[in-house]
Amino acid sequence: MIIYQIEEKIGSEEFKQVLINSTLGERRPVDEPERIAGMLKYANLIATARDSGKLIGVARSLTDFVYCTYLSDLAVDENYQKMGIGKELIRLTKEHSPNAKLILLAAPKAVGYYPKIGMTQSQQRYVLDHMEDLK
């Protein structure tokens, strides 16, 4: 039985493992324990899915709870995908910040998923990775 909940803290190692098992680890610093720990430390809304205690899905967000919720990681173990777990994690996240607009950047392999569950695509996106790129 899969249990969904909001958790204050989750372990860095289990978070790293679900990132790897979901393929999101290909784009996350899974070989940098300090960064993984920081990603968890500064997130203020973490929805999880667990099967017999094992973390199989996570939605890690940063939110002010009233205007904007940035869902920065949505990861579901590949062995559990196509079971509605990602959608339920998004629902739980939105439920805990109902007045805030939920925003995310889709991983390339997940681009087709979000419209299927009712999310609207937006073309406006800007990224600044390095300070020296700022003009």
C-alpha positions as CSV (number, residue, x, y, z in Angstrom):
1,M,0.0,0.0,0.0
2,I,1.4,3.4,-1.0
3,I,1.3,6.1,1.7
4,Y,1.3,9.8,0.6
5,Q,2.2,12.5,3.1
6,I,3.9,15.8,3.6
7,E,7.2,15.3,5.4
8,E,9.3,17.9,7.2
9,K,12.5,16.1,6.4
10,I,13.7,13.2,4.4
11,G,17.1,11.6,4.3
12,S,19.6,12.7,1.7
13,E,20.5,9.1,0.7
14,E,16.9,8.1,0.2
15,F,16.2,11.3,-1.8
16,K,19.3,10.6,-3.9
17,Q,18.2,7.1,-4.6
18,V,14.7,8.0,-5.8
19,L,16.3,10.7,-8.1
20,I,18.5,8.0,-9.6
21,N,15.7,5.4,-9.8
22,S,13.4,7.9,-11.6
23,T,16.1,9.0,-14.1
24,L,15.9,12.6,-12.7
25,G,19.3,11.8,-11.2
26,E,20.7,12.4,-14.7
27,R,20.1,16.1,-14.2
28,R,20.7,16.4,-10.5
29,P,23.9,16.6,-8.5
30,V,23.6,13.1,-7.1
31,D,27.4,12.8,-6.7
32,E,27.6,15.9,-4.6
33,P,26.2,15.1,-1.1
34,E,26.5,18.7,0.2
35,R,24.3,19.9,-2.7
36,I,21.7,17.1,-2.2
37,A,21.6,18.0,1.5
38,G,21.2,21.7,0.7
39,M,18.3,20.9,-1.7
40,L,16.5,19.2,1.1
41,K,17.4,21.8,3.8
42,Y,16.0,24.7,1.9
43,A,12.9,23.1,0.5
44,N,9.8,24.0,2.5
45,L,7.2,21.6,1.1
46,I,8.0,18.0,0.5
47,A,5.4,15.5,-0.6
48,T,6.3,11.9,-0.5
49,A,5.1,8.5,-1.6
50,R,6.3,5.5,0.3
51,D,5.7,1.8,-0.2
52,S,6.3,-0.2,3.0
53,G,8.5,2.7,4.2
54,K,10.6,2.9,1.1
55,L,10.6,6.3,-0.6
56,I,9.4,5.7,-4.1
57,G,8.3,9.2,-5.0
58,V,8.9,12.8,-4.0
59,A,7.7,16.3,-5.0
60,R,10.2,18.8,-3.6
61,S,9.0,22.4,-3.6
62,L,9.9,26.0,-2.5
63,T,6.8,28.1,-1.8
64,D,5.5,31.2,-0.1
65,F,2.1,29.3,0.2
66,V,0.1,32.3,-1.1
67,Y,1.4,33.3,-4.5
68,C,3.9,30.9,-6.0
69,T,5.0,27.2,-5.5
70,Y,8.0,26.1,-7.5
71,L,7.9,22.3,-7.8
72,S,11.6,21.8,-8.4
73,D,11.7,18.0,-8.3
74,L,9.1,15.5,-9.2
75,A,10.6,12.0,-9.1
76,V,8.9,8.6,-9.1
77,D,10.9,5.4,-9.1
78,E,10.6,3.9,-12.6
79,N,9.2,0.6,-11.1
80,Y,6.2,2.7,-9.9
81,Q,5.6,5.0,-12.8
82,K,2.3,5.0,-14.7
83,M,0.4,4.3,-11.5
84,G,-0.8,7.9,-10.8
85,I,1.9,8.6,-8.1
86,G,3.3,11.7,-9.8
87,K,-0.2,13.1,-10.2
88,E,-1.0,12.4,-6.6
89,L,2.2,14.1,-5.4
90,I,1.3,17.2,-7.4
91,R,-2.3,17.1,-6.0
92,L,-0.9,16.9,-2.4
93,T,1.6,19.7,-3.1
94,K,-1.2,21.9,-4.5
95,E,-3.5,21.0,-1.6
96,H,-0.9,22.4,0.8
97,S,-0.5,25.7,-1.1
98,P,-4.0,26.1,-2.7
99,N,-3.8,29.8,-3.4
100,A,-0.3,29.7,-5.0
101,K,0.3,29.1,-8.6
102,L,2.2,25.8,-9.1
103,I,5.1,26.2,-11.4
104,L,7.6,23.6,-12.7
105,L,10.2,23.0,-15.4
106,A,9.7,19.7,-17.1
107,A,12.5,17.2,-17.5
108,P,12.9,16.3,-21.2
109,K,11.5,12.8,-20.7
110,A,8.4,14.2,-18.9
111,V,7.4,17.0,-21.3
112,G,4.4,15.1,-22.6
113,Y,3.2,14.0,-19.1
114,Y,2.1,17.4,-17.7
115,P,-0.5,18.4,-20.3
116,K,-2.1,14.9,-19.9
117,I,-2.8,15.7,-16.2
118,G,-4.2,19.1,-16.9
119,M,-1.2,21.5,-16.6
120,T,-0.8,24.4,-19.0
121,Q,2.5,24.9,-20.8
122,S,4.1,28.4,-20.7
123,Q,6.8,29.6,-23.1
124,Q,8.2,32.2,-20.8
125,R,11.3,30.9,-19.1
126,Y,14.7,32.4,-18.4
127,V,17.7,30.8,-16.7
128,L,20.9,32.3,-15.3
129,D,23.4,29.6,-14.4
130,H,26.6,31.7,-13.9
131,M,27.0,35.2,-12.4
132,E,29.5,36.1,-15.1
133,D,26.8,35.7,-17.7
134,L,24.8,38.6,-16.2
135,K,25.4,41.7,-18.3
